[in-house]
Amino acid sequence: MDSTGLKLCGSGEWLEEKHDNKRRRAWRMLHLGIDADAGRIVVSALTDRDVDDGSQVGPLLDQVDGPVPSVTGDGAYDRTASRL
């Protein structure tokens, strides 16, 4: 499991960059679960930027059909309240 930030851009984004118009950008977090053996994404969740990674362990695991033999993630996913 891991996550990355995504900047949301509108249709006029290039005009704002060109004319140096600075404004606050909208961000979202994309949380992914990958099957390490197959090398493919098997679960995902798109959340607001203020949602912590550890809170997404349960919702990501709920998307998996069948048993999950192991889960690996960085320290941001390590919480005592997780369902691991």
Protein Blocks (a to p, Z undefined) as FASTA:
>chain_A
ZZdddddddfklmmmmmnopacddddddddddddfknopafbdcdddfklcfklmmmmmm
mmpgcjdfbdcddfklpcfkbcZZ
